Amino acid sequence: MRVLVVEDHPKLATTVATVLRREGMAVDVAFDGDDALARASDTGYDVIVLDRNLPGMHGDDVCRALPAVGCQSRVLMLTAAATVDDLVDGLGLGADDYLAKPFDFPVLVARIRALARRTRPAVPPTLVHGKLRLDSAHRVVTKAGQPLALSPKEFTVLELLLSAQGAVVSSEELLERAWDENADPFSTAVKTTISRLRAKLGDPPVIETVAQAGYRI
């Protein structure tokens, strides 16, 4: 899952990004509205966590402008204001959800995951392929009932492949949706992660390489 965190307080932005990355999300950070809009127009984020009070372009204006730049991301608006009128205003601007500060991080994570499920065709919370079972809510993968120790990145890649329901997922898409903007597009990160996944999933092989196209399950 690819997430953009837009927050002008560096300490809070860094903390939120760290928490989300620990949950296996690929996270980019913007500190003002103009940068947020530029990033949203270039990258297909699943969810944008958008602070309302931003320097430069206000968060309200960013939210209004997102459809005009072709952005289809779900928007979770953050604000220090928590009145009913503020909630109504935020949703009226085009936000999909609204969370008042201060917030509990487990609530933030749960809401981001709920919004991400709406960005593409609905995917069941539990994905099953033969003896392989992935529980996205509890972040657990088992094979024949035995838990597998996967890294956050391995879990995310496996989730993307299972969600594709047999369709081929390209290396480029895996890199865009499972890694953040700091990932080198010419690196072997995807190939290495797939190799480690194959080793942990064992035999019979689960992940198939499709020449010049990508990977599928």
N, C-alpha and C positions, 0 to 999 in steps of 0.2 A: 504494500500500500504506500502511495506517495502522498506526503502531506506538506503543505506550506504553512508555516507559523509566522504570522505577521504581528509583531509586538515591539513597541519602541523602547521598552525597558530591557536592556541587554541581559541583566541577571535573570529576569523572569523568562525571557525568550530562550536563553540557554538551558534553564532548568526544564522548561516544557519540552524542548527538543530532546534533551537527554532522556527524560521519562519515556517519550514516545519511541525513541530509538531502542530503548531496552525492551519495548513491547514488539520489536521487530519491524517498525515502520521506517521508511526512508523519509528523512525530514530535511527540508530546506528552510532557511530563516530569512525574513525581510524585516527591516526596522522602520520602514516608512511606506506610505501608501503608493507613491509613485513606483518604487521598486517592486512592491507587491503586484501591482497591475501589470508591469512589464514581465515579471516572471510567470504570472497566470496566463498571459497571452502566448507564452512560448512553451509551457510545459503542461501536460495533461494530469494535473493533480487530482487525486480522488477527493480530498477534502482540504479546504482552506480554513485555518483557524485564524480569525480576523479580529484584532482589537479594534474597538470602535473609535477611540480617541487617538489618532495618529498624527504625527507632524507631516507637513506637506499636504498631500491629498488625504482628506479625512476618510476614516473607515466607511462612513455612510456613502461617500462618493465612490469609493472603490467598489463597494457592493453593487451600487447602481450600474457601474461601468463594466462589470465583468461580462455580462451577456454580449455587450457590443464588441468585445475583443474575441468572441467565440469561446469563452470559457464555460465549460459545463460542470465545473467542480461544485460539490456541495459546500456550503458555507456555514461554519459555526462561529457566530459572533460573540466576542467577549467584551464585557463592559463592567465598569464599577457601578453603574446605575442599574438598579434592580426593581424599579417600579413596574406596575402593569403597563403603563403608557410606554415606558422604554421598551418593554418586551414586544408590544404591538408595533411600535415604530420599527424596531429591528427586523421583525419578520416581514413587515410591509415593504422594506427596502429590497427584499429578495433573499434574505438569510433563510437557511433551512432549519437552524436551531439557534438557541440563544442561551448563554451561560454567564451568570453574574460572578464577578470577582468579590471575595476570594472563593475559590472552588477546590474541591477535592480531586486529586489527580485520577483516582479510579473512575470517578464520574466523567471526567474529561475523556479518558481513554474509551470508556463504554460508549459515549456519545459519538466520538469519531468513528468507531467501528460500526455503529448503527447507521451513520450517514454514508459511510463507504459502501455498505451493502446496497444502497440505492443508486450508486453511480453507474452500475452495470446491471445486466440481467441478474435477478436474485439468485444467490448461491446458498445452498443449505448450510446451516451452522456446522454440520458434521458431513465431511466428505469421505466416501468409501470407495475403494478400488480393490477388489479381491479381499485379501486378509489385511489390507492397509486401511487404517482409519485415522482421519485427522479431525480433531475437535478444535475449531477455531476460537470458540469462546474461552476454553480453558487452556489453549495453547499446548495441546497434548497430541502426540502421534503414537499410535501403537501398530504393531504388526503381529497378527495372530494372538492378540491380547497382551503382548509384551511391549512395554514402553520403549521408545527410541529416544536417545539423547541427541537432539538436533540443536544446532546453534540457531539464534534468531533469524539469520540470513537463510540458512538451510530450510527452516520452517516456512519462511515467506515464499521462497522459490517453489517448494513443494506445494504449498497452498495455491499459488498461481497456476501451476501445471494441472493440479487436480480440478481447479475451478474451470479450466478450459474444456473439460469434459471430452477429451480425446482430440481436440483441435491442436494444431501446432502453435507453439508460442516461440517467437523469435528471440534470439539473444538480445537484440536491441530492446524489445519490450520488457524482457526480464530485467535488464540493466536499468531501464527508465523507471520501472515500478518497484523494484526491490532495493535500489541504491539511490543515494542522493546526488546532488549536483557535483560533489567532489570526486565522484567516480570517474576514472579515466576510461573514455569510450574505447580505447585501444588495449585495455587491460585484459587479463585472462580471468577476471573475477568470476564471471558466469561459468566458464568452463571448469574452473577449479571447484566451485560450489557444487556443480552438477556431479563432478567426479566424487566428491566427498559424500554426497547424497546417495549415489549408487552404491558406494561401499557400505553405508549404514543400512540401506534398504535390503541389501543382500540379494540372493537368488530366489526365484527366477528374476531376471532383470525387469524393472518397472519403467524406467525412463528410456525412451527410444530417441536416438539422434536422427533427425531427418536432414539429409545432406542439403546444404545451402538454404535451409529454411529455419531450423531451430530444434526444439525438443517437444515431445509429447508423451503422455501417459496413456 
